Amino acid sequence: MTTSNPITTSFGPHSTAMDAIKGIDLVGRRVIVTGGSSGIGVETARALASAGGEVTLAVRNTDAGRKAADDITATTGSDHILVAPLDLADQGSVADFVANWDGPLHILVNNAGIMAAPLSRTPQGWEMQFATNHLGHFALATGLRPALAAADGARIVSVSSAAHLRSPVVFDDIQYERREYEPWQAYGQSKTANVLFAVEATRRWADDGILTNSLMPGAIRTNLQRYVSEEELNRLRSGNAAAWKSVEQGAATSVLAAASPLLDGVGGRYFEDLQEAAPATPGGRTGVAEYALDPEAAERLWEVSTALLKS
């Protein structure tokens, strides 16, 4: 279900995750943050833990996850921080994670991802950015649907990017089997998929009390950019250092989507700078593309994704 008016808040681009969580009580709520051992993932987890949530860091590197958990405990006083292995590019790992989850799940933050990586493929032949950023999270969310439904008012947070403006989902050749591979275009396609997932998950699951929103966290220097040169990063941001956010600021919109009462009853929306985004303008770097909110594309992506996971 969605409301008819755009969501606005008193926050802005410089607000932090701790600003967004202030006054919110998550005691008794169970949370999963994928990619929770570094970058905006750990700051998202820290803020949600500070409000009393039981937070599971779903990470590829469990040693890094345990270090992050210890750091979160040290800074928040919460000892309800768990670590579990999850490799989103490995469907067996996703299935194991789902099988090991027990009980309700109140908040799922689909945060992990890879950016502008060189062409590589999973054993199934799937392009790695699409497989990790979308299909891994799709399998995780659909696998955890019973746990989300059991929470009676669950939220899924789908971390997208302004890079979704670079490409729709190209259904005729999602896996780059015929067209030339371009790392940023492939990343953009996967980030559009994150937005479309939020649209269709809300349509399908709102009656179970599960609402999903997507977001652009902002430009933050993290391990996500390990495949991108400093020169390229500065070119993308026009060399304007003021455009970069801290990780605490970058996590703020995720925390808003995960926990703020301002988003009660709201799903299928795209946020940036802690506000619902306006429609993108041609050539612009902000806002949400019309194709990313297209309900027909969202339904088609769901069907394609389901078929891929069954193949």
Secondary structure per residue as TSV (DSSP state, phi and psi in degrees):
chain	resnum	aa	ss	phi	psi
A	1	M	-	360.0	144.6
A	2	T	-	-130.7	159.8
A	3	T	-	-95.4	166.3
A	4	S	S	-88.2	-20.5
A	5	N	S	-104.0	145.6
A	6	P	-	-60.1	142.8
A	7	I	-	-84.6	125.4
A	8	T	-	-122.3	151.1
A	9	T	-	-134.5	172.4
A	10	S	S	-84.4	-0.4
A	11	F	-	-85.3	172.0
A	12	G	-	-149.9	-172.3
A	13	P	T	-62.7	-21.2
A	14	H	T	-95.8	-1.1
A	15	S	-	-67.2	149.0
A	16	T	-	-106.4	169.8
A	17	A	H	-58.7	-38.3
A	18	M	H	-69.1	-31.7
A	19	D	H	-62.4	-44.5
A	20	A	H	-68.9	-27.7
A	21	I	H	-92.5	-10.0
A	22	K	T	-55.2	129.4
A	23	G	T	82.4	1.4
A	24	I	-	-100.0	136.3
A	25	D	-	-109.9	116.7
A	26	L	-	-112.3	18.0
A	27	V	T	-58.7	130.7
A	28	G	T	87.6	-4.9
A	29	R	-	-96.0	140.5
A	30	R	E	-108.6	134.9
A	31	V	E	-131.3	141.4
A	32	I	E	-120.0	132.7
A	33	V	E	-122.8	113.7
A	34	T	E	-77.3	145.7
A	35	G	T	64.1	36.7
A	36	G	T	-85.7	9.9
A	37	S	T	-98.7	-5.7
A	38	S	S	-155.8	173.0
A	39	G	H	56.8	-143.9
A	40	I	H	-71.6	-18.5
A	41	G	H	-62.5	-47.1
A	42	V	H	-68.1	-33.5
A	43	E	H	-73.3	-34.1
A	44	T	H	-62.5	-48.0
A	45	A	H	-61.4	-40.8
A	46	R	H	-60.9	-45.8
A	47	A	H	-64.5	-43.5
A	48	L	H	-68.1	-35.1
A	49	A	H	-67.6	-36.4
A	50	S	H	-63.3	-23.8
A	51	A	T	-90.4	5.3
A	52	G	T	100.7	1.9
A	53	G	-	-71.8	149.7
A	54	E	E	-86.2	115.3
A	55	V	E	-113.5	125.7
A	56	T	E	-102.6	122.2
A	57	L	E	-87.1	111.7
A	58	A	E	-96.2	108.3
A	59	V	E	-138.6	153.7
A	60	R	S	-72.6	-42.0
A	61	N	-	-103.3	102.3
A	62	T	H	-72.1	-25.7
A	63	D	H	-63.6	-46.2
A	64	A	H	-63.6	-36.3
A	65	G	H	-63.2	-41.5
A	66	R	H	-67.4	-37.0
A	67	K	H	-63.7	-42.1
A	68	A	H	-64.1	-41.3
A	69	A	H	-62.1	-42.7
A	70	D	H	-62.7	-39.7
A	71	D	H	-65.8	-41.2
A	72	I	H	-63.8	-42.8
A	73	T	H	-60.8	-42.1
A	74	A	H	-65.0	-34.0
A	75	T	H	-91.6	-21.7
A	76	T	H	-113.3	-19.2
A	77	G	-	83.0	-3.0
A	78	S	-	-81.7	132.3
A	79	D	-	-108.9	17.9
A	80	H	-	-100.2	51.2
A	81	I	E	-116.9	119.8
A	82	L	E	-113.4	157.9
A	83	V	E	-129.4	132.4
A	84	A	E	-139.4	143.1
A	85	P	E	-73.4	137.3
A	86	L	-	-156.1	120.4
A	87	D	-	-114.8	106.9
A	88	L	T	-66.9	-21.1
A	89	A	T	-81.2	-6.8
A	90	D	-	-115.2	106.0
A	91	Q	H	-63.8	-27.0
A	92	G	H	-65.7	-39.4
A	93	S	H	-64.5	-41.3
A	94	V	H	-62.4	-44.9
A	95	A	H	-62.8	-39.6
A	96	D	H	-64.4	-41.8
A	97	F	H	-60.8	-47.2
A	98	V	H	-60.8	-44.2
A	99	A	H	-63.5	-30.3
A	100	N	H	-86.6	-8.5
A	101	W	-	-80.9	136.0
A	102	D	-	-133.6	133.5
A	103	G	S	91.9	-178.3
A	104	P	-	-70.6	157.2
A	105	L	-	-130.4	121.3
A	106	H	-	-92.8	-34.4
A	107	I	E	-140.1	125.3
A	108	L	E	-118.2	116.2
A	109	V	E	-105.0	105.3
A	110	N	E	-83.9	85.2
A	111	N	-	-105.2	-33.8
A	112	A	-	-63.7	155.3
A	113	G	-	-179.8	170.8
A	114	I	-	-125.2	150.5
A	115	M	-	-127.4	129.8
A	116	A	S	51.0	41.0
A	117	A	-	-78.7	152.0
A	118	P	-	-58.8	157.4
A	119	L	S	-60.6	124.7
A	120	S	-	-149.8	164.0
A	121	R	B	-133.8	153.4
A	122	T	-	-76.2	169.8
A	123	P	T	-57.1	-25.0
A	124	Q	T	-78.5	-7.6
A	125	G	-	91.0	6.7
A	126	W	-	-77.9	140.0
A	127	E	B	-61.3	134.3
A	128	M	H	-64.8	-38.5
A	129	Q	H	-68.2	-42.6
A	130	F	I	-65.3	-41.0
A	131	A	I	-64.3	-41.3
A	132	T	I	-80.1	-54.6
A	133	N	I	-70.6	-34.6
A	134	H	I	-108.6	-61.7
A	135	L	I	-63.0	-37.7
A	136	G	I	-62.0	-45.6
A	137	H	H	-69.9	-34.5
A	138	F	H	-62.0	-46.8
A	139	A	H	-63.8	-38.7
A	140	L	H	-63.3	-49.1
A	141	A	H	-65.9	-44.4
A	142	T	H	-67.8	-34.7
A	143	G	H	-66.9	-33.1
A	144	L	T	-92.0	6.4
A	145	R	H	-55.2	-43.7
A	146	P	H	-59.4	-38.0
A	147	A	H	-68.1	-38.3
A	148	L	H	-66.7	-42.5
A	149	A	H	-64.4	-33.9
A	150	A	H	-68.7	-17.3
A	151	A	T	-77.8	-15.7
A	152	D	S	56.4	64.3
A	153	G	S	121.3	46.7
A	154	A	-	-85.2	158.4
A	155	R	E	-126.9	141.4
A	156	I	E	-115.4	134.1
A	157	V	E	-111.3	120.4
A	158	S	E	-108.6	105.3
A	159	V	E	-80.3	109.9
A	160	S	-	-103.7	-146.1
A	161	S	-	-168.5	155.7
A	162	A	G	-61.7	-17.8
A	163	A	G	-63.3	-13.9
A	164	H	G	-60.9	-21.3
A	165	L	G	-68.9	-12.2
A	166	R	G	-78.9	-24.3
A	167	S	-	-164.7	136.0
A	168	P	-	-73.3	178.6
A	169	V	-	-76.3	119.6
A	170	V	-	-91.1	90.1
A	171	F	G	-62.5	-27.1
A	172	D	G	-71.1	-18.9
A	173	D	G	-159.8	61.0
A	174	I	T	-57.9	-39.8
A	175	Q	T	-90.9	10.2
A	176	Y	-	56.6	48.8
A	177	E	S	-88.1	-24.4
A	178	R	S	-121.4	-33.4
A	179	R	S	-89.5	159.2
A	180	E	-	-69.4	136.0
A	181	Y	-	-76.8	133.2
A	182	E	-	-132.3	119.1
A	183	P	H	-57.0	-44.0
A	184	W	H	-71.0	-36.3
A	185	Q	H	-63.9	-42.4
A	186	A	H	-64.6	-39.7
A	187	Y	H	-62.3	-45.4
A	188	G	H	-59.2	-41.7
A	189	Q	H	-60.1	-43.3
A	190	S	H	-66.4	-33.1
A	191	K	H	-76.0	-32.4
A	192	T	H	-62.7	-40.3
A	193	A	H	-59.3	-35.7
A	194	N	H	-62.4	-38.4
A	195	V	H	-70.7	-45.8
A	196	L	H	-61.8	-35.4
A	197	F	H	-59.2	-43.7
A	198	A	H	-62.6	-37.8
A	199	V	H	-64.1	-50.2
A	200	E	H	-77.2	-35.5
A	201	A	H	-61.1	-39.9
A	202	T	H	-64.3	-43.3
A	203	R	H	-61.5	-42.1
A	204	R	H	-80.3	-31.9
A	205	W	H	-114.3	-1.2
A	206	A	G	-59.2	-33.6
A	207	D	G	-67.1	-18.6
A	208	D	G	-90.7	6.2
A	209	G	T	79.9	14.3
A	210	I	-	-102.9	118.1
A	211	L	E	-119.5	141.7
A	212	T	E	-129.3	131.5
A	213	N	E	-127.0	156.6
A	214	S	E	-117.3	168.3
A	215	L	E	-161.2	159.9
A	216	M	E	-106.1	116.3
A	217	P	-	-74.0	-24.4
A	218	G	-	113.3	174.5
A	219	A	E	-88.7	115.0
A	220	I	E	-132.1	136.4
A	221	R	-	-80.7	108.2
A	222	T	S	-141.1	-177.3
A	223	N	G	-63.6	-15.2
A	224	L	G	-56.7	-31.0
A	225	Q	G	-91.4	24.0
A	226	R	T	-64.8	-19.9
A	227	Y	T	-94.9	1.4
A	228	V	S	-113.3	130.6
A	229	S	-	-72.8	157.9
A	230	E	H	-59.6	-39.9
A	231	E	H	-61.1	-42.6
A	232	E	H	-66.4	-42.2
A	233	L	H	-59.6	-45.8
A	234	N	H	-67.3	-34.0
A	235	R	H	-65.3	-41.9
A	236	L	H	-63.9	-34.3
A	237	R	T	-100.6	16.8
A	238	S	T	58.7	25.0
A	239	G	T	68.4	13.7
A	240	N	-	-94.8	100.2
A	241	A	G	-61.4	-27.6
A	242	A	G	-66.2	-17.6
A	243	A	G	-76.2	-16.8
A	244	W	E	-79.9	142.3
A	245	K	E	-102.4	156.4
A	246	S	-	-74.1	164.1
A	247	V	H	-64.1	-31.9
A	248	E	H	-66.1	-37.6
A	249	Q	H	-72.7	-38.2
A	250	G	H	-64.8	-28.8
A	251	A	T	-82.6	-10.1
A	252	A	H	-63.9	-41.8
A	253	T	H	-70.2	-33.3
A	254	S	H	-62.1	-43.2
A	255	V	H	-66.0	-40.8
A	256	L	H	-56.9	-48.8
A	257	A	H	-66.2	-31.7
A	258	A	H	-75.5	-35.5
A	259	A	H	-136.0	-15.7
A	260	S	-	-70.5	134.0
A	261	P	G	-65.1	-15.3
A	262	L	G	-63.3	-20.0
A	263	L	G	-106.0	14.0
A	264	D	T	-58.2	129.6
A	265	G	T	77.3	7.4
A	266	V	-	-108.9	131.4
A	267	G	-	-149.7	162.3
A	268	G	S	73.3	20.6
A	269	R	-	-109.5	163.2
A	270	Y	E	-121.6	129.4
A	271	F	E	-119.6	150.7
A	272	E	E	-149.1	145.1
A	273	D	T	51.4	38.1
A	274	L	T	62.5	24.6
A	275	Q	E	-131.6	155.9
A	276	E	E	-67.4	132.4
A	277	A	-	-74.7	148.9
A	278	A	-	-80.7	165.0
A	279	P	B	-60.0	141.5
A	280	A	-	-69.2	149.4
A	281	T	-	-104.1	151.7
A	282	P	T	-54.9	128.3
A	283	G	T	79.2	-2.4
A	284	G	-	-80.6	167.6
A	285	R	S	-112.2	3.0
A	286	T	S	-128.4	169.2
A	287	G	S	89.0	179.7
A	288	V	B	-117.8	134.9
A	289	A	-	-71.6	143.4
A	290	E	G	-58.6	-39.0
A	291	Y	G	-66.7	-21.9
A	292	A	G	-78.4	-17.5
A	293	L	G	-108.0	6.4
A	294	D	-	-69.3	116.1
A	295	P	H	-63.8	-31.0
A	296	E	H	-69.3	-41.8
A	297	A	H	-65.1	-37.4
A	298	A	H	-63.7	-43.6
A	299	E	H	-66.6	-41.1
A	300	R	H	-63.6	-42.0
A	301	L	H	-62.2	-40.4
A	302	W	H	-60.5	-45.5
A	303	E	H	-66.2	-42.0
A	304	V	H	-63.4	-43.5
A	305	S	H	-64.3	-42.4
A	306	T	H	-61.1	-43.0
A	307	A	H	-66.3	-40.0
A	308	L	H	-61.5	-42.7
A	309	L	H	-68.9	-23.5
A	310	K	H	-87.0	-16.5
A	311	S	-	-77.1	360.0
